Amino acid sequence: MKRQDYYYRLAKKEHYKSRAAYKLMHIDDRFYIFKKGKSVLDLGASPGGWSQVAKERTYGGAVFSVDIKPVHIEGITYIKGNVFDDEIINKIKEKMVEKNTDGFDVILSDMSPKISGVKEVDHQQSLDLGRRALEISKQLLKVGGSLIIKLFYGQDIFNIKKEVEAFFDFCKFYTPPSSRKGSREVYMVCKRFKKTI
Ligand SMILES: C[S@@+](CC[C@H](N)C(=O)[O-])C[C@H]1O[C@@H](n2cnc3c(N)ncnc32)[C@H](O)[C@@H]1O
């Protein structure tokens, strides 16, 4: 059973869907990702803590939340699906047309593989998810936009950084104080997306 720590209890008290909500708040406090009215795509959004924070910190901006598992939050657009599914980008685009959204200012990926406990396996699977978040961003992130990707630390962490930072003016690793002690997760925070062609 997961340790019920300070952020777990705080999330219950403040009605966030997950303790992960505080990680995104800490990232935003440090890097100023959100602004009023910005549009956000949240990949791997369930149960929805990050989507709640995105909604609050954009003061009602459009938030699209993608996950295999459900997300129940009022006012967001939920898209059920696996990011590796060939049709997922079209599914998101269809919803964008419905909601008059022409691209995203911010793309978030807090996606995690099913943890195997084998560090190298978990690391490589997190890189696959990170690379997929980058592919999706190349199609849906607006020029000047921001991308945040969760990764599990391992030998290829600087290789993926190189791949991703080629498309941004700014890219940094950050571990928020709300990440669990001993966790191998690290967030890559990238800003000012450049044109890809
Ligand atoms: C750590 S949780 C996200 C927590 C979320 N940020 C929050 O604040 O509530 C990781 C999520 O990634 C999702 N996920 C993992 N692989 C995925 C995939 N291939 N496609 C879509 N979602 C995926 C899982 O279903 C899980 O809900």
The ligand as an SDF file (V2000), in Angstrom:
LIG
                    3D

 27 29  0  0  0  0  0  0  0  0999 V2000
    0.9630    8.9210  -12.6350 C   0  0  0  0  0  0  0  0  0  0  0  0
   -0.5400    8.7200  -13.4630 S   0  0  0  0  0  0  0  0  0  0  0  0
   -0.9880   10.3700  -13.8710 C   0  0  0  0  0  0  0  0  0  0  0  0
   -1.4800   11.1630  -12.7190 C   0  0  0  0  0  0  0  0  0  0  0  0
   -2.0870   12.4880  -13.1300 C   0  0  0  0  0  0  0  0  0  0  0  0
   -1.0740   13.4000  -13.6370 N   0  0  0  0  0  0  0  0  0  0  0  0
   -2.7930   13.1540  -11.9910 C   0  0  0  0  0  0  0  0  0  0  0  0
   -2.3690   14.2280  -11.5700 O   0  0  0  0  0  0  0  0  0  0  0  0
   -3.8130   12.6340  -11.5360 O   0  0  0  0  0  0  0  0  0  0  0  0
   -0.0480    8.0750  -15.0200 C   0  0  0  0  0  0  0  0  0  0  0  0
   -1.1680    7.8440  -15.9870 C   0  0  0  0  0  0  0  0  0  0  0  0
   -0.5940    7.5610  -17.2620 O   0  0  0  0  0  0  0  0  0  0  0  0
   -1.5290    6.7620  -17.9530 C   0  0  0  0  0  0  0  0  0  0  0  0
   -0.8910    6.1210  -19.1080 N   0  0  0  0  0  0  0  0  0  0  0  0
    0.1740    5.2900  -19.1010 C   0  0  0  0  0  0  0  0  0  0  0  0
    0.4370    4.8580  -20.3460 N   0  0  0  0  0  0  0  0  0  0  0  0
   -0.4780    5.4450  -21.1570 C   0  0  0  0  0  0  0  0  0  0  0  0
   -0.7260    5.3770  -22.5500 C   0  0  0  0  0  0  0  0  0  0  0  0
    0.0260    4.6060  -23.3500 N   0  0  0  0  0  0  0  0  0  0  0  0
   -1.7570    6.1090  -23.0630 N   0  0  0  0  0  0  0  0  0  0  0  0
   -2.5180    6.8750  -22.2500 C   0  0  0  0  0  0  0  0  0  0  0  0
   -2.3330    6.9600  -20.9150 N   0  0  0  0  0  0  0  0  0  0  0  0
   -1.3220    6.2580  -20.3760 C   0  0  0  0  0  0  0  0  0  0  0  0
   -2.0110    5.7850  -16.8980 C   0  0  0  0  0  0  0  0  0  0  0  0
   -3.2380    5.1960  -17.2660 O   0  0  0  0  0  0  0  0  0  0  0  0
   -2.0830    6.6640  -15.6660 C   0  0  0  0  0  0  0  0  0  0  0  0
   -3.3860    7.1000  -15.4380 O   0  0  0  0  0  0  0  0  0  0  0  0
  1  2  1  0
  2  3  1  0
  2 10  1  0
  3  4  1  0
  4  5  1  0
  5  6  1  0
  5  7  1  0
  7  8  2  0
  7  9  1  0
 10 11  1  0
 11 12  1  0
 11 26  1  0
 12 13  1  0
 13 14  1  0
 13 24  1  0
 14 15  1  0
 14 23  1  0
 15 16  2  0
 16 17  1  0
 17 18  1  0
 17 23  2  0
 18 19  1  0
 18 20  2  0
 20 21  1  0
 21 22  2  0
 22 23  1  0
 24 25  1  0
 24 26  1  0
 26 27  1  0
M  CHG  2   2   1   9  -1
M  END
$$$$
